[in-house]
Amino acid sequence: MKSVDAMRVFARVAELASFTLAADSLGQPKASVSLAVQRLESELGTRLLHRTTRRVQLTQDGQVFYERCRDLLVDLDELYNLFRNDGQALTGRLRVDMPVGVARDVVLPHLPAFLSAHPALELELSSTDRRVDLIREGFDCVLRVGTLGESSLIARPLGQYRMINCASRKYLARCGRPRRPADLHKHRMIHYAATLGSRDSGFEYVDPKNPERIVTVSVPAALTVNNSDAYYGACVAGLGIIQVPEPGARAALKAGRLVEILPRYRAAPMPVTLLYANRRHLPRRVQMFMSWLEALLRPRLTKLSAAAIG
């Protein structure tokens, strides 16, 4: 346990950037705090802190060790309290990633209540349209919208987003309203590509006569973007047609900024999945957050199709 105690001392020094303040907060002599960090550095074989007469700063190795050390200490605290059911609040750092639209429209409006119930929780929320590396970038869980690739991560399917086709009124006034996919040769789409320069598949829809068949119609791109906000914004500006999850477009449809078109020719639903690392004992803070997020999303999702499950 001496190593664990030393890690607690080191973490406090790193957080306060001061041996003196850390010693005061821990109720230990400054010399004992300094010695504990020195011994830890000796055991690890690397310098964790830059020390000057004016400041204490983490080294590059120290920053890496501190991130892992902080999570480990929280996990140890949870382990010791594993069988206690006293309704205690969540503690420690929680690092999650999700699409921009989900963060903006679903999570952030409800987050104040969640964090008020767990004021000791340190939440780091990443909202990006790129697919982060959960393991390498140190995320506890990520929310993915779309088909998953091969992965060693644990997948928790939540449901699926129904897709719709949208355009703005100004675009339809200028180009006309398509009634069937054959009309799309007169139109333009806004293409979304996670990596600019990649080829977009065009306008996709489920064949109304054969739900197992996906049809793709090549439609020229007026613009290609790699950000969901730009995708919606370009459509509202009248630059072309988009295919999007219905919940994300609901407000724009209600306000009249967008109009649904080709309702019989929608793209296949997009699965929504929570991913997390294969850990025998998932920290309670991660379990609770994922359950909370699932409850928030449930009213916006439909049940997974057999194809999405398989």
C-alpha positions as CSV (number, residue, x, y, z in Angstrom):
1,M,0.0,0.0,0.0
2,K,3.0,2.3,0.3
3,S,3.0,2.8,-3.5
4,V,-0.7,3.7,-3.4
5,D,-0.1,6.2,-0.6
6,A,2.7,7.7,-2.7
7,M,0.4,8.0,-5.7
8,R,-2.1,9.8,-3.6
9,V,0.6,12.2,-2.4
10,F,1.9,12.7,-6.0
11,A,-1.6,13.4,-7.3
12,R,-2.2,16.0,-4.7
13,V,1.0,17.8,-5.5
14,A,0.2,17.7,-9.2
15,E,-3.3,19.1,-8.6
16,L,-2.1,21.9,-6.4
17,A,1.2,22.5,-8.2
18,S,2.9,22.9,-4.8
19,F,4.6,20.7,-2.3
20,T,3.7,23.1,0.5
21,L,0.0,23.3,-0.3
22,A,-0.2,19.5,-0.8
23,A,1.5,18.9,2.6
24,D,-1.0,21.3,4.3
25,S,-4.0,19.6,2.6
26,L,-2.7,16.1,3.5
27,G,-1.7,17.1,7.1
28,Q,1.9,15.9,6.5
29,P,5.3,17.5,6.8
30,K,6.5,19.0,3.5
31,A,9.7,16.8,3.8
32,S,7.5,13.7,3.9
33,V,5.6,14.7,0.8
34,S,8.8,15.5,-1.1
35,L,10.3,12.2,0.0
36,A,7.2,10.2,-1.1
37,V,7.4,11.7,-4.6
38,Q,11.1,11.1,-4.9
39,R,10.7,7.4,-4.0
40,L,7.9,7.1,-6.5
41,E,10.0,8.6,-9.2
42,S,12.8,6.2,-8.2
43,E,10.5,3.2,-8.5
44,L,9.2,4.3,-11.9
45,G,12.6,5.2,-13.2
46,T,11.5,8.6,-14.5
47,R,11.0,12.2,-13.4
48,L,7.4,13.1,-12.8
49,L,7.8,16.8,-11.7
50,H,9.9,19.8,-12.7
51,R,10.8,21.6,-9.5
52,T,12.0,25.2,-9.3
53,T,12.0,27.7,-6.5
54,R,8.8,29.3,-7.8
55,R,6.7,26.4,-9.2
56,V,6.1,22.7,-9.6
57,Q,5.1,21.5,-13.0
58,L,4.4,18.0,-14.4
59,T,6.8,16.5,-16.9
60,Q,5.5,14.8,-20.0
61,D,5.8,11.4,-18.3
62,G,4.3,12.9,-15.2
63,Q,1.2,14.1,-17.1
64,V,0.7,10.6,-18.5
65,F,1.2,9.0,-15.1
66,Y,-1.1,11.5,-13.4
67,E,-4.0,10.8,-15.8
68,R,-3.7,7.1,-15.2
69,C,-3.0,7.5,-11.5
70,R,-6.1,9.6,-10.9
71,D,-8.3,7.1,-12.5
72,L,-6.7,4.2,-10.6
73,L,-7.2,5.9,-7.3
74,V,-10.8,6.5,-8.0
75,D,-11.3,2.9,-9.0
76,L,-9.6,1.8,-5.8
77,D,-12.0,4.0,-3.8
78,E,-15.0,2.4,-5.7
79,L,-13.6,-1.1,-5.1
80,Y,-13.5,-0.5,-1.3
81,N,-17.1,0.8,-1.5
82,L,-18.2,-1.9,-3.9
83,F,-20.7,-3.5,-1.5
84,R,-21.9,-0.3,0.2
85,N,-25.4,0.8,-0.9
86,D,-25.7,4.2,0.8
87,G,-26.8,6.2,-2.2
88,Q,-23.4,8.0,-2.4
89,A,-22.8,10.4,-5.2
90,L,-20.5,9.6,-8.1
91,T,-16.9,10.7,-7.8
92,G,-13.8,10.8,-10.0
93,R,-13.2,11.7,-13.6
94,L,-15.5,10.6,-16.4
95,R,-14.4,11.1,-20.0
96,V,-16.9,10.6,-22.8
97,D,-17.3,11.4,-26.5
98,M,-20.5,11.8,-28.6
99,P,-21.6,13.4,-31.8
100,V,-22.0,17.2,-31.8
101,G,-25.8,17.0,-32.4
102,V,-26.4,14.6,-29.5
103,A,-24.3,16.8,-27.1
104,R,-26.0,20.0,-28.2
105,D,-29.6,18.8,-28.4
106,V,-29.9,16.0,-25.9
107,V,-27.1,16.0,-23.3
108,L,-26.3,19.6,-22.5
109,P,-29.9,20.7,-21.8
110,H,-30.2,18.0,-19.1
111,L,-26.6,18.0,-17.8
112,P,-27.1,20.6,-15.1
113,A,-29.5,18.3,-13.2
114,F,-27.1,15.3,-13.6
115,L,-24.1,17.2,-12.3
116,S,-26.1,18.8,-9.5
117,A,-26.9,15.3,-8.3
118,H,-23.2,14.3,-8.5
119,P,-21.1,17.5,-7.7
120,A,-17.9,15.5,-7.1
121,L,-17.9,14.0,-10.6
122,E,-15.3,15.5,-13.0
123,L,-16.9,15.2,-16.4
124,E,-14.9,15.7,-19.6
125,L,-17.3,15.8,-22.6
126,S,-15.9,15.6,-26.1
127,S,-18.3,16.3,-28.9
128,T,-16.8,15.8,-32.3
129,D,-17.8,14.3,-35.6
130,R,-14.6,12.3,-36.0
131,R,-14.3,8.8,-34.5
132,V,-12.1,9.0,-31.5
133,D,-9.9,6.1,-30.4
134,L,-11.4,5.1,-27.0
135,I,-8.4,3.3,-25.7
136,R,-5.6,5.5,-27.0
137,E,-7.3,8.7,-26.1
138,G,-8.5,7.5,-22.7
139,F,-12.3,7.7,-23.0
140,D,-14.5,5.8,-20.6
141,C,-17.3,5.4,-23.1
142,V,-18.3,6.8,-26.5
143,L,-21.6,7.1,-28.3
144,R,-21.6,6.2,-31.9
145,V,-24.2,6.8,-34.5
146,G,-23.9,4.6,-37.6
147,T,-22.6,1.2,-38.5
148,L,-19.8,-0.1,-36.3
149,G,-16.6,-1.6,-37.7
150,E,-14.7,-4.5,-36.2
151,S,-13.5,-3.7,-32.7
152,S,-12.5,-5.3,-29.4
153,L,-14.7,-2.8,-27.5
154,I,-18.0,-3.8,-25.8
155,A,-21.0,-2.6,-27.7
156,R,-24.3,-1.7,-26.0
157,P,-26.9,-1.1,-28.7
158,L,-29.5,1.5,-27.7
159,G,-31.7,1.7,-30.7
160,Q,-31.7,3.5,-34.1
161,Y,-32.4,6.9,-35.6
162,R,-35.0,7.1,-38.3
163,M,-33.7,9.0,-41.3
164,I,-35.5,11.6,-43.3
165,N,-34.7,13.7,-46.4
166,C,-34.7,17.5,-46.1
167,A,-34.4,20.7,-48.1
168,S,-35.1,24.3,-47.4
169,R,-38.1,26.2,-48.8
170,K,-35.8,28.5,-50.8
171,Y,-34.1,25.5,-52.4
172,L,-37.4,23.9,-53.4
173,A,-38.7,27.2,-54.7
174,R,-35.7,27.5,-57.0
175,C,-35.3,23.8,-58.0
176,G,-38.7,22.3,-57.6
177,R,-39.9,19.5,-55.3
178,P,-38.7,16.0,-56.3
179,R,-41.5,13.4,-56.2
180,R,-39.5,10.3,-56.9
181,P,-35.8,9.3,-57.0
182,A,-35.8,9.7,-60.8
183,D,-36.4,13.4,-60.3
184,L,-33.1,13.8,-58.5
185,H,-31.0,14.2,-61.6
186,K,-32.2,17.8,-61.6
187,H,-31.1,18.4,-58.1
188,R,-28.0,18.8,-55.9
189,M,-27.1,17.3,-52.6
190,I,-24.9,18.4,-49.7
191,H,-22.5,15.6,-49.1
192,Y,-21.1,14.7,-45.7
193,A,-17.6,13.1,-45.5
194,A,-15.7,12.5,-42.3
195,T,-12.5,12.9,-44.4
196,L,-12.7,15.5,-47.1
197,G,-11.7,14.0,-50.5
198,S,-13.4,10.7,-49.9
199,R,-16.2,9.7,-52.3
200,D,-19.8,10.0,-51.2
201,S,-22.2,7.3,-52.0
202,G,-25.0,9.6,-53.2
203,F,-28.7,9.5,-52.3
204,E,-29.5,6.2,-50.6
205,Y,-33.0,4.8,-49.8
206,V,-34.6,1.6,-48.8
207,D,-36.6,0.1,-51.7
208,P,-40.3,0.4,-50.7
209,K,-41.1,-2.9,-52.4
210,N,-38.1,-4.8,-50.9
211,P,-37.0,-3.6,-47.4
212,E,-33.8,-5.7,-47.7
213,R,-32.6,-3.7,-50.8
214,I,-30.7,-0.4,-50.5
215,V,-30.8,1.7,-53.7
216,T,-28.2,4.4,-54.4
217,V,-28.8,7.2,-56.8
218,S,-25.9,9.3,-57.9
219,V,-26.6,13.0,-57.3
220,P,-24.1,15.8,-57.9
221,A,-22.7,17.6,-54.8
222,A,-23.2,21.3,-54.4
223,L,-21.0,21.2,-51.4
224,T,-19.1,18.6,-49.3
225,V,-18.6,19.2,-45.5
226,N,-17.1,17.3,-42.6
227,N,-19.1,18.8,-39.8
228,S,-22.7,18.2,-38.8
229,D,-23.4,21.8,-38.0
230,A,-22.2,22.8,-41.5
231,Y,-24.3,20.1,-43.0
232,Y,-27.5,21.4,-41.5
233,G,-26.4,25.0,-42.1
234,A,-25.8,24.5,-45.8
235,C,-29.2,22.9,-46.2
236,V,-30.9,25.8,-44.4
237,A,-29.0,28.2,-46.7
238,G,-30.6,26.5,-49.7
239,L,-27.5,24.7,-51.1
240,G,-29.1,21.3,-51.5
241,I,-30.7,18.1,-50.1
242,I,-29.5,16.3,-47.0
243,Q,-30.3,12.9,-45.4
244,V,-30.3,13.2,-41.6
245,P,-31.6,11.5,-38.4
246,E,-35.2,12.8,-37.8
247,P,-34.7,13.9,-34.2
248,G,-31.8,16.2,-35.1
249,A,-33.9,18.0,-37.8
250,R,-37.1,18.1,-35.7
251,A,-36.6,21.7,-34.5
252,A,-35.8,23.0,-38.0
253,L,-38.8,21.2,-39.4
254,K,-41.1,22.7,-36.8
255,A,-39.7,26.2,-37.4
256,G,-40.1,25.9,-41.1
257,R,-36.4,26.2,-41.8
258,L,-36.4,22.8,-43.4
259,V,-39.0,20.7,-45.2
260,E,-39.2,16.9,-45.5
261,I,-39.2,15.5,-49.0
262,L,-39.4,12.1,-50.6
263,P,-40.9,10.5,-47.4
264,R,-41.4,7.1,-49.1
265,Y,-37.7,7.0,-50.0
266,R,-35.8,7.2,-46.7
267,A,-32.3,5.9,-46.0
268,A,-31.9,2.9,-43.7
269,P,-32.1,3.8,-40.0
270,M,-28.8,4.5,-38.3
271,P,-27.9,2.3,-35.2
272,V,-27.0,4.2,-32.0
273,T,-24.5,2.4,-29.8
274,L,-22.5,3.0,-26.6
275,L,-19.0,1.6,-26.6
276,Y,-16.7,1.0,-23.7
277,A,-13.5,-1.0,-23.0
278,N,-13.6,-4.6,-22.0
279,R,-13.2,-4.2,-18.2
280,R,-14.3,-6.8,-15.7
281,H,-15.5,-4.2,-13.3
282,L,-16.8,-1.1,-15.0
283,P,-16.6,1.9,-12.7
284,R,-19.9,2.8,-11.2
285,R,-19.6,6.4,-12.6
286,V,-19.5,5.0,-16.1
287,Q,-22.4,2.6,-15.5
288,M,-24.5,5.3,-14.1
289,F,-23.7,7.8,-16.9
290,M,-24.5,5.3,-19.6
291,S,-27.8,4.4,-18.0
292,W,-28.7,8.1,-17.7
293,L,-27.7,8.7,-21.4
294,E,-29.7,5.7,-22.6
295,A,-32.8,7.0,-20.7
296,L,-32.4,10.5,-22.4
297,L,-32.0,9.0,-25.8
298,R,-34.8,6.4,-25.6
299,P,-37.7,8.7,-26.6
300,R,-35.8,9.7,-29.7
301,L,-34.9,6.2,-30.9
302,T,-36.8,3.4,-32.6
303,K,-36.2,-0.3,-31.9
304,L,-33.2,-1.9,-33.7
305,S,-34.0,-3.7,-36.9
306,A,-32.9,-7.3,-37.4
307,A,-30.3,-6.1,-39.8
308,A,-28.8,-3.7,-37.3
309,I,-28.7,-6.3,-34.6
310,G,-27.1,-8.9,-36.8
